[in-house]
Amino acid sequence: MDDLALARALHVLAVVIWIGGASMATTVFLPALRRGVFGKDMLATFEAVEHRFIWQARTTVLVVGLSGFYMLWKFDLWDRFHSASFWWMHAMVCVWALFAFVLFIGEPFILKPRFHRWVHVNPDLTFLWVQRVHWALVGLAWITVFGAVAGSHGWSIF
C-alpha cells in the first residue's frame, strides 16, 4: 500500500469512527439520557460515556486533520479552495476546525468548568442544549460527508 492509499484509508476510517460516534451520541444516547432510561443521575451517566468517547473523538479528529492535510499537500489540491464547485472541501475543513475547537479548547477550557454548575441549576435545560448543539454539529457533519463523497466522485451542485 502506498502512502496516499494509507492516508486515504486512515482518513476514511477516522471519519467513520468520529462522525459515527457523534451520530450515535446524538441520535441514541442523548435522547435516552434525557428520557431517564439510565436513571436519575444524568450527569454521572453523561460523564461516564463522554469520558470514554472524548479520547476516541480527539484521536480521530487529529488523524482526520493530519491525513487530510497530507493528501492536500501530496495531491496538490490547494486550487480547489478557489472554486465553489468544491464547496465540500471548504465544508470538510470548516467541520474539522469546528470539532477540533470544541474537543480541544471549548470542552476542556470553556464548557467543563461551567458544566457541573449548569447541570445542578437546571439539568433538563442543560441536556436539552447539549442535545441541540450535538444535532447542529452532526447535521453539518452529515451534509459534509454526503457532499465530500458525492463531490469526490464527480457530482456537483454547481
C-alpha positions in Angstrom: 0.0 0.0 0.0 1.5 3.4 -0.9 1.5 6.4 1.4 -1.5 8.1 -0.3 -3.7 4.9 -0.1 -2.8 4.6 3.6 -3.6 8.3 4.2 -6.9 7.9 2.4 -7.8 4.7 4.3 -6.8 6.3 7.7 -8.8 9.4 6.8 -12.0 7.5 6.0 -11.7 5.1 8.9 -11.2 8.1 11.3 -14.2 10.0 9.8 -16.4 6.9 10.2 -15.4 6.4 13.9 -15.6 10.2 14.7 -18.9 11.1 12.9 -20.4 7.7 13.6 -19.8 8.0 17.3 -21.1 11.6 17.4 -24.2 10.4 15.5 -24.8 7.6 17.9 -24.4 10.0 20.9 -26.8 12.5 19.3 -29.5 10.2 18.0 -29.4 7.4 20.6 -27.6 8.2 23.8 -28.7 11.8 24.5 -32.4 11.2 23.8 -32.3 8.1 26.1 -30.4 10.1 28.8 -33.0 12.9 28.7 -35.8 10.4 29.0 -34.3 8.9 32.1 -33.5 5.5 30.7 -30.2 5.3 32.6 -31.7 6.6 35.9 -31.9 10.0 37.6 -28.3 10.9 37.7 -27.9 12.3 34.2 -24.6 13.9 35.0 -22.8 10.8 36.1 -24.1 8.8 33.1 -23.2 11.5 30.7 -19.7 11.8 32.1 -19.1 8.1 32.1 -20.0 7.9 28.4 -18.3 11.2 27.4 -15.1 10.3 29.3 -14.8 7.1 27.2 -15.6 8.6 23.9 -13.9 12.0 24.1 -10.4 10.5 23.6 -11.7 8.5 20.6 -13.1 11.6 19.2 -10.0 13.7 19.8 -7.7 11.0 18.4 -9.8 10.5 15.3 -10.1 14.3 14.7 -6.3 14.5 14.8 -6.0 11.6 12.4 -8.5 13.2 10.0 -6.7 16.6 10.1 -3.2 15.1 9.6 -4.3 12.7 6.9 -6.4 15.4 5.2 -3.6 17.9 5.2 -1.2 15.2 3.9 -3.4 14.4 1.0 -4.0 18.1 0.2 -0.2 18.5 0.1 0.7 15.3 -1.8 -2.1 15.7 -4.4 -1.5 19.5 -4.6 -5.3 20.2 -4.3 -5.0 23.7 -2.9 -6.5 25.2 -6.1 -9.8 23.5 -5.2 -10.3 26.1 -2.5 -10.7 28.7 -5.2 -13.8 27.0 -6.8 -17.3 27.0 -5.5 -17.8 23.6 -7.1 -15.6 22.2 -4.5 -17.7 23.6 -1.6 -17.3 20.3 0.1 -13.6 20.8 0.5 -14.3 24.1 2.4 -17.0 22.2 4.4 -14.6 19.5 5.4 -12.1 22.0 6.7 -14.7 24.0 8.5 -16.4 21.0 10.2 -13.0 19.6 11.1 -12.0 23.0 12.6 -15.2 23.4 14.5 -15.0 19.9 16.0 -11.3 20.4 16.8 -12.1 23.7 18.6 -14.9 22.1 20.6 -12.9 19.0 21.5 -9.5 20.6 22.3 -10.5 24.1 23.5 -14.2 24.5 24.0 -14.9 21.4 26.1 -11.9 21.4 28.4 -11.4 25.1 28.9 -14.8 26.7 28.4 -17.6 24.2 29.0 -16.1 21.8 31.5 -15.5 24.4 34.2 -19.2 25.6 33.9 -21.0 22.3 33.1 -21.5 21.0 36.6 -22.9 24.3 37.8 -25.4 24.4 34.8 -26.5 20.8 35.4 -27.1 21.4 39.1 -29.1 24.6 38.4 -31.2 23.1 35.6 -30.3 19.6 34.3 -33.2 19.3 31.9 -32.3 22.6 30.2 -28.6 21.9 30.2 -29.0 18.5 28.5 -31.6 20.0 26.1 -28.9 22.4 24.9 -26.3 19.7 24.8 -28.5 17.7 22.5 -29.3 20.7 20.3 -25.6 21.5 19.9 -24.9 17.9 19.1 -27.7 17.9 16.4 -26.3 21.1 14.8 -22.7 19.7 14.7 -23.8 16.2 13.5 -26.1 17.8 10.9 -23.3 19.8 9.5 -21.1 16.7 9.5 -23.7 14.6 7.7 -24.1 17.3 5.0 -20.3 17.5 4.7 -19.8 13.7 4.4 -22.5 13.5 1.8 -21.1 16.4 -0.2 -17.5 15.1 0.1 -18.4 11.6 -1.1 -20.6 12.8 -3.9 -18.2 15.6 -4.9 -15.1 13.4 -4.9 -17.0 11.1 -7.3 -17.8 13.9 -9.8 -21.2 15.1 -8.6 -21.6 18.8 -8.2 -24.5 21.2 -7.4 -22.8 24.0 -9.4 
